[in-house]
Amino acid sequence: MYLMYVDESGDPGNYISEPGRINSRHFILSGLILPISDWNRCLERLKNLRAALREQFGLLVRTEVHSVELIRIHRMTAYSKIRKTQRLKLLETYISALPNIFSTGKIINICYDKQKISHEGFIDYSDKAWNRLLQRYDTFLKHENAQGIVIPDTTNEMQIAKLLRKMRVFNPIPSHFGGSYQRLTDSIVEDPFLRESSQSYFIQSVDVIAHCLYRKEFQKTSLRKYNVHKYFNYLEPILLKQASLEDECGIVRK
């Protein structure tokens, strides 16, 4: 049995850049897969990481790790006691530890640049990204001859549940030879179980993954001197590169 924790970066709507109407250019969905047999071991490693972050940076173990706030504080006053250079070092320390913490895990990433791709016949980019993520997760589970559960951050619960239920009975996959074939998404059991990120070190870890992918794909000049755009590279050992053979990191882009 496997678990997949999921978090996102960006908003699901069409890209808009107008005064007073700004939607993100990107939508990213990241899934962290781990065998349930390793869950307790991973939790202990996460607790050890949080203890180390407390000692090095003064971040309390009960304070949520929220990547966008580490880079620029908007509402998390707990971060105000930590200098920006230290907050970025904290983020780097966190993501660099993940391959060791989740040594038996794999990461699937969906990344859409809305200026280059549409959400086709789906409701929005979230719907399309979830379709691709669930397909890849199901393929992984079939390869492992296993079943799995999905645990996302609090999001549009019914939209995801309806999509998964539909994919269990109707899931056409485009064929390289033209047309499509049915590959039912039947290795994922139950509807997704939602978790508050503030209550889960695992969801917070996926937040770090998704946001660092965003910083790699959509680089900001002011952050380049801190090498934030390179943080995602730490994850290379545990990326599920089979998720997309068209990308060197296995990132699904269409």
N, C-alpha and C positions, 0 to 999 in steps of 0.2 A: 504494500500500500504506500502511496506517495501523497504528499501535500504540495500544493502550489499556492504560495502567497503572492498577491498581485497588488501593484499600485501604479499610478499614472502620473504623467506630467503634461501640462497643457490642458486646454479646454476642447471639447468635442465638436464645437461648431465650425462653420466656414471661417476662413481667415478674413478678418476685417481690420484695416488700419486707417481709421478716420478719426478726426477730433471727437472725443467723447464716446467712440465706438471702437474698442480695440479687443480683438480676439487673438490668441496666440497663433503663430505661424505653424506650430508643431502640435502633434499629439503623440505621446509615447505611452506604451503599456509594457511593463516589465513583470515577468513571472519568475519567482524563485522556487524551484522544485527541490524537495528533499525527501528521502525515505522516512517514513514515520518511525522506523526503528532507531533512527539517529536523532529524533526530536529532542530528547532529554539531553543528549550530549551537546547538541548545538545550543540549546538554551543555556547550559552551564558556560559554554565558551562566550556567549553573548553577555552573560552576567560578568564574566571576567573582563571582557572588553569595557563594559560600562564602568567597572571599578577602576580600570586603568585610565579611562577618560576623566573620571572624577579626580584622580590623583594628579594627572598631568595638566588638566585644563580647568578644574573646578566645576565641571558639569555634574550636577546631582543625578544619581541613578534614576530618579523618578521623573526627570525632565525629558520631555519628548525630543528626539532627534528629528529635526525638520530641515531638510537641506536648503530650501530656498531662504529660510530665515537665518541660517548660518552665514549665508553669503550677504544678505541684506535684511536687517531686522525690520519687521513691519509690526508685529504684535507680540512676539515672545520676549517679554522684558527680562526673563531669566538669562538670556544671552547677552544682555547689555553690559554685564560685568566682565565679559571676555572680549579682548581686542579682536579686530577683524582678522589680522594675520593669524592669530591663534585659533579663531573659529574655522578658518580655511584649513589650517593644519589639523584641526580636529576632524574635519570632513575627510581629509586625505588619510589620516590614521584609521578612521572607521572603514573606509572602502578598501584600503589595503589589507585589512584583517579578514575580509569576508572569504577569500579563497581558502584560508585555513579553518575558519569557523565552519563553513559549509563545504568541507573537502569532498563529501559524497554527493553534493548538490549540483544542479545545473540551472542556468539562467536563459530564459527565452525573452527576446526583446522585439517589440513591434515599434517602428518609428516612421511616422508620416510627416513629410514636408508638404503642407497643404497647398503650397504654390506649385508643386510638381505632380500631385495626384489628387483625384476626387474621392469622395466616399461612396461613389457608384450608387447602387440601389439600396444601400443601407440607410438607416435613420440618420446617422451621423458618423464621425470618425471613430467614436467610441464603439459603436455597434460593429463597424468593420474590423477594428483592431481586436475586439473580443472574439470575433469569428476566427480570425487568423491565430490568435493565441490559443484558443480552445482546440483548434485543429492540430496545432503543433504539439500541445500537451497530450492530446489523445494519441497521436502517432508515437510519441515517446513512451506512453503507457503500454501501447500494443507491442512495441519492441521489447519492453521489459516484462511482458506477459503479466501486467499488474493493473490494478485499479487506482483511481486517485480522487482527491477532493480538492475543491478550489476555495481559497480563503482570501477574498479581496478586502481592501479598505472600504469603509462605508461609501457607497456609491449608488448608482441607480439599480437597486436590487432586482426589481421586477423585469427591467429591460434585459439584464444578464440572464436571469432565470428563464425567461421566455425564449431567448436566443438558444440557450443550451438545450432546452426541451425540444425545440424545433430541430436542432442539429442531431438529436438522437434518432429522429425518424426520417429526416430529409436533409441531406448534406451533399449537394453536388460539388464535385471537385473538377476543375478544368483539366483536361487531358492534353498531354504533349502532342497527341495525334489528332487533336480536334475534338470538339464536343466536350462531354463531361461524364463522370462516373460517380456512383454513390459510394461514399465512405462514411458510414454512420459513426457519430461521436458517442460511442457506447461504453467507453472505459472509464468515464468520469461519473461518479455516483452522486446522487442527491443534487439539490440546488446549492449554489454557493453559500458558504457560511461567512457572513460579514463580521469584521473585527474593527474596532476603533483603533486607529494608529497609536493613540496615546497609551493604549493598554497592551500593545504588542511590540516587543523588540523585533520580531520577524517582519512585521509590516513596515516598521521604521527602517529596517535594512533595505527593503525593496524601494522605499522612498529615496534612499541614498543612491541606489542603482539607477533608477529612472531619471533622477535629476542630474547625475553625473553623465549619463548618456546625452541628455539635453545639452549640457555644457560642452560636450565633445562635438555634437552635430551643429549647434548654433552658437558659435564662439563669440564672446564679448571681448572686445579689445582691452578694456580696462582690467580684465581678469587674467589675461595671458601671462603677465609677469609672475603670477602665482602658480602657473601651470595647471589651473583647474581643468582645462580642456584635455589634460592627459590622465586625470584621475580614473576615468572609466577603464583605461588600459590595464589596471591592476586586476580586473576581473577575467582576463583572458583565459586563465586555466579552467574556469568553470562555466564558460559560455557554451551553450548548446549550438554549436556551429552548423549542425545538420538542419537546423530550423530554416536556413536559407543558404543554399550553396552558391548563390549569386553574390554573397557578401562575405568578406574575410572574417567578420566577427559573427556571422550567422544572423545578422539583424534583418528582420522582415520589413521590407519597404513598400510593398504593394499588395 
